Structure formats: C-alpha cells, structure tokens
Amino acid sequence: MSIIYVLIPIAIIIVALALVIFFWAVKTNQFEDLDRQGYSILFDDDLSGDEKKLAEQRKQLQQRKETNDRD
C-alpha cells in the first residue's frame, strides 16, 4: 500500500511533463503544417553545377564497373 504514495506523484509528474511538452509544441507551431513534410519527398530539387558533375562522374563509374563485370 505504501508504494501508491510513490507511484501517484510519479504519475502526476509524468502527466504534467507530457502536458508541458504538448503545449510547448503547439505554442512553437510544431503542428502548423503536417502535410508539407510528407509531400516534400515527392519533389526533386534541382542539382547545382558541382552536384551535376559529381552525379555524371558517378554514373560513368557505375557504367564502367558494369561493363567490366560483364567481361
């Protein structure tokens, strides 16, 4: 029975902490736009000049590797 005297305050502290975190998230607009992050994966960003060069080099290396593996 004495364990209840420990568990009840711990439970109250956990609930209070959860409420504080929830209200902080609402206050800082964490729930403002939930769909944007889900759709952002569908859109490709344009590559910069350096990134295009690296992508071409990787593509060429991959093609060379594939042709060497075939032989």
Backbone as JSON Lines, residues from 0, in Angstrom:
{"i":0,"aa":"M","n":[0.82,-1.2,0.0],"ca":[0.0,0.0,0.0],"c":[0.86,1.26,0.0]}
{"i":1,"aa":"S","n":[2.02,1.19,0.61],"ca":[2.86,2.38,0.67],"c":[3.46,2.73,-0.7]}
{"i":2,"aa":"I","n":[3.49,1.76,-1.62],"ca":[4.02,2.04,-2.96],"c":[3.12,3.02,-3.7]}
{"i":3,"aa":"I","n":[1.84,3.07,-3.37],"ca":[0.92,4.01,-4.0],"c":[1.33,5.44,-3.7]}
{"i":4,"aa":"Y","n":[1.88,5.67,-2.51],"ca":[2.32,7.02,-2.15],"c":[3.5,7.47,-3.02]}
{"i":5,"aa":"V","n":[4.18,6.54,-3.63],"ca":[5.29,6.86,-4.53],"c":[4.8,6.93,-5.98]}
{"i":6,"aa":"L","n":[3.95,5.99,-6.37],"ca":[3.51,5.9,-7.76],"c":[2.6,7.04,-8.18]}
{"i":7,"aa":"I","n":[1.73,7.49,-7.3],"ca":[0.82,8.57,-7.66],"c":[1.57,9.87,-7.95]}
{"i":8,"aa":"P","n":[2.5,10.33,-7.13],"ca":[3.25,11.54,-7.5],"c":[4.08,11.36,-8.78]}
{"i":9,"aa":"I","n":[4.65,10.17,-8.98],"ca":[5.41,9.93,-10.21],"c":[4.5,10.03,-11.42]}
{"i":10,"aa":"A","n":[3.3,9.46,-11.33],"ca":[2.35,9.52,-12.43],"c":[1.92,10.96,-12.7]}
{"i":11,"aa":"I","n":[1.69,11.73,-11.66],"ca":[1.3,13.13,-11.82],"c":[2.43,13.92,-12.48]}
{"i":12,"aa":"I","n":[3.66,13.65,-12.1],"ca":[4.81,14.35,-12.71],"c":[4.93,13.99,-14.19]}
{"i":13,"aa":"I","n":[4.74,12.73,-14.53],"ca":[4.84,12.31,-15.94],"c":[3.74,12.95,-16.77]}
{"i":14,"aa":"V","n":[2.52,12.99,-16.26],"ca":[1.41,13.62,-16.99],"c":[1.66,15.11,-17.14]}
{"i":15,"aa":"A","n":[2.13,15.76,-16.09],"ca":[2.42,17.19,-16.16],"c":[3.52,17.47,-17.18]}
{"i":16,"aa":"L","n":[4.53,16.64,-17.21],"ca":[5.61,16.8,-18.18],"c":[5.1,16.62,-19.61]}
{"i":17,"aa":"A","n":[4.24,15.63,-19.82],"ca":[3.66,15.42,-21.14],"c":[2.82,16.62,-21.57]}
{"i":18,"aa":"L","n":[2.06,17.19,-20.66],"ca":[1.26,18.37,-20.98],"c":[2.13,19.57,-21.31]}
{"i":19,"aa":"V","n":[3.2,19.76,-20.55],"ca":[4.12,20.87,-20.83],"c":[4.74,20.72,-22.21]}
{"i":20,"aa":"I","n":[5.17,19.51,-22.55],"ca":[5.76,19.28,-23.87],"c":[4.73,19.5,-24.97]}
{"i":21,"aa":"F","n":[3.5,19.04,-24.77],"ca":[2.45,19.23,-25.77],"c":[2.16,20.71,-25.98]}
{"i":22,"aa":"F","n":[1.98,21.46,-24.91],"ca":[1.68,22.89,-25.06],"c":[2.86,23.66,-25.64]}
{"i":23,"aa":"W","n":[4.08,23.24,-25.34],"ca":[5.26,23.86,-25.97],"c":[5.24,23.62,-27.47]}
{"i":24,"aa":"A","n":[4.9,22.4,-27.89],"ca":[4.86,22.07,-29.31],"c":[3.78,22.88,-30.03]}
{"i":25,"aa":"V","n":[2.64,23.04,-29.4],"ca":[1.57,23.84,-30.01],"c":[1.98,25.31,-30.08]}
{"i":26,"aa":"K","n":[2.59,25.81,-29.04],"ca":[3.0,27.22,-28.99],"c":[4.06,27.54,-30.03]}
{"i":27,"aa":"T","n":[4.97,26.61,-30.3],"ca":[6.05,26.86,-31.26],"c":[5.68,26.39,-32.67]}
{"i":28,"aa":"N","n":[4.39,26.18,-32.93],"ca":[3.86,25.84,-34.25],"c":[4.44,24.55,-34.82]}
{"i":29,"aa":"Q","n":[4.66,23.57,-33.99],"ca":[5.14,22.28,-34.48],"c":[4.06,21.53,-35.25]}
{"i":30,"aa":"F","n":[2.81,21.84,-35.0],"ca":[1.71,21.17,-35.67],"c":[1.07,22.04,-36.75]}
{"i":31,"aa":"E","n":[1.76,23.07,-37.19],"ca":[1.19,24.03,-38.14],"c":[0.94,23.4,-39.51]}
{"i":32,"aa":"D","n":[1.93,22.73,-40.07],"ca":[1.8,22.18,-41.41],"c":[2.28,20.73,-41.4]}
{"i":33,"aa":"L","n":[1.37,19.82,-41.18],"ca":[1.75,18.42,-41.06],"c":[1.93,17.74,-42.41]}
{"i":34,"aa":"D","n":[1.31,18.29,-43.47],"ca":[1.37,17.64,-44.78],"c":[2.61,17.99,-45.57]}
{"i":35,"aa":"R","n":[3.23,19.11,-45.32],"ca":[4.36,19.57,-46.13],"c":[5.5,18.57,-46.14]}
{"i":36,"aa":"Q","n":[5.87,18.05,-44.99],"ca":[6.99,17.11,-44.92],"c":[6.66,15.81,-45.64]}
{"i":37,"aa":"G","n":[5.42,15.41,-45.62],"ca":[5.02,14.2,-46.33],"c":[5.11,14.34,-47.83]}
{"i":38,"aa":"Y","n":[4.81,15.52,-48.34],"ca":[4.86,15.74,-49.78],"c":[6.24,16.16,-50.27]}
{"i":39,"aa":"S","n":[7.09,16.63,-49.39],"ca":[8.4,17.13,-49.83],"c":[9.26,16.03,-50.42]}
{"i":40,"aa":"I","n":[9.04,14.81,-50.03],"ca":[9.84,13.71,-50.57],"c":[9.5,13.45,-52.04]}
{"i":41,"aa":"L","n":[8.34,13.9,-52.48],"ca":[7.93,13.67,-53.86],"c":[8.56,14.65,-54.84]}
{"i":42,"aa":"F","n":[9.09,15.75,-54.36],"ca":[9.65,16.77,-55.23],"c":[11.16,16.7,-55.22]}
{"i":43,"aa":"D","n":[11.75,16.64,-56.42],"ca":[13.2,16.63,-56.53],"c":[13.71,18.05,-56.61]}
{"i":44,"aa":"D","n":[14.8,18.31,-55.91],"ca":[15.45,19.6,-56.01],"c":[16.4,19.58,-57.19]}
{"i":45,"aa":"D","n":[16.55,20.72,-57.84],"ca":[17.5,20.82,-58.94],"c":[18.91,20.75,-58.37]}
{"i":46,"aa":"L","n":[19.77,20.06,-59.1],"ca":[21.15,19.93,-58.66],"c":[21.95,21.16,-59.07]}
{"i":47,"aa":"S","n":[22.91,21.54,-58.25],"ca":[23.79,22.65,-58.59],"c":[24.84,22.14,-59.59]}
{"i":48,"aa":"G","n":[25.68,23.03,-60.07],"ca":[26.69,22.66,-61.06],"c":[27.64,21.59,-60.57]}
{"i":49,"aa":"D","n":[28.15,21.75,-59.36],"ca":[29.08,20.77,-58.8],"c":[28.4,19.42,-58.57]}
{"i":50,"aa":"E","n":[27.16,19.47,-58.12],"ca":[26.44,18.22,-57.87],"c":[26.16,17.5,-59.18]}
{"i":51,"aa":"K","n":[25.9,18.25,-60.26],"ca":[25.68,17.63,-61.57],"c":[26.94,16.92,-62.04]}
{"i":52,"aa":"K","n":[28.09,17.57,-61.86],"ca":[29.35,16.96,-62.28],"c":[29.61,15.68,-61.5]}
{"i":53,"aa":"L","n":[29.39,15.72,-60.2],"ca":[29.59,14.53,-59.38],"c":[28.64,13.41,-59.78]}
{"i":54,"aa":"A","n":[27.4,13.77,-60.07],"ca":[26.42,12.76,-60.47],"c":[26.83,12.12,-61.79]}
{"i":55,"aa":"E","n":[27.32,12.92,-62.73],"ca":[27.78,12.39,-64.01],"c":[28.97,11.47,-63.82]}
{"i":56,"aa":"Q","n":[29.91,11.87,-62.97],"ca":[31.08,11.04,-62.72],"c":[30.68,9.71,-62.08]}
{"i":57,"aa":"R","n":[29.77,9.76,-61.15],"ca":[29.31,8.52,-60.51],"c":[28.61,7.62,-61.52]}
{"i":58,"aa":"K","n":[27.83,8.23,-62.39],"ca":[27.12,7.46,-63.41],"c":[28.1,6.8,-64.35]}
{"i":59,"aa":"Q","n":[29.13,7.53,-64.77],"ca":[30.14,6.97,-65.67],"c":[30.9,5.84,-64.98]}
{"i":60,"aa":"L","n":[31.27,6.04,-63.72],"ca":[31.98,4.98,-62.99],"c":[31.12,3.73,-62.85]}
{"i":61,"aa":"Q","n":[29.85,3.93,-62.6],"ca":[28.94,2.8,-62.46],"c":[28.82,2.05,-63.79]}
{"i":62,"aa":"Q","n":[28.74,2.79,-64.89],"ca":[28.65,2.15,-66.2],"c":[29.93,1.39,-66.52]}
{"i":63,"aa":"R","n":[31.08,1.96,-66.19],"ca":[32.35,1.27,-66.41],"c":[32.43,-0.01,-65.58]}
{"i":64,"aa":"K","n":[31.99,0.1,-64.35],"ca":[32.02,-1.06,-63.47],"c":[31.12,-2.17,-64.01]}
{"i":65,"aa":"E","n":[29.95,-1.8,-64.5],"ca":[29.03,-2.8,-65.05],"c":[29.61,-3.45,-66.29]}
{"i":66,"aa":"T","n":[30.26,-2.67,-67.17],"ca":[30.84,-3.26,-68.38],"c":[32.02,-4.16,-68.02]}
{"i":67,"aa":"N","n":[32.8,-3.79,-67.01],"ca":[33.92,-4.63,-66.58],"c":[33.43,-5.92,-65.93]}
{"i":68,"aa":"D","n":[32.31,-5.85,-65.23],"ca":[31.76,-7.04,-64.6],"c":[31.22,-8.02,-65.63]}
{"i":69,"aa":"R","n":[30.73,-7.52,-66.74],"ca":[30.2,-8.38,-67.8],"c":[31.31,-9.16,-68.49]}
{"i":70,"aa":"D","n":[32.47,-8.53,-68.6],"ca":[33.58,-9.18,-69.33],"c":[34.25,-10.2,-68.51]}
